C-alpha cells in the first residue's frame, strides 16, 4: 500500500471523507472540487481517496487548499475493502458515537 498527502498541514481534522474509487477519475475530480467548495473550512476535514493497484494516469488531484491523502490498495478490490482501508487511515481524532440506547438514557426517554 502506498500513500501520498497534499494540502493543509493540520494533523487532527475533525472529519474524514473516505472515497473508494476505480477508473472514475473524472467523477472523482468533480467530487474533490465540490468538497473544496464546501462552506466548512478545508482545515476541518481531510479526504482519503483509496484506489486499486491497477490505477492508471491521469489521476485526479486535489484542488488548492484541500487536504487529500491518496492510498493504493494492492490488487483489485471492491468498494467495501477500499472503504475499510481508508477508514483505518485518516488522521482525524476518533471518537465513539453514542448508541441509540445511550442517547435515550441520557435524555430520559425509555423508548
NORFEN-V164189 format. One record per helix or strand of 3 or more residues. SS is the DSSP state (@ for helix, = for strand). FROM is the first residue (numbers start at 1). TO is the last residue. If there is no record, write none. Layout:
SS/FROM/TO + SS/FROM/TO
//
This chain:
=/2/6 + =/15/21 + @/25/36 + @/42/44 + =/45/52 + =/68/73 + @/79/87 + @/100/107
//
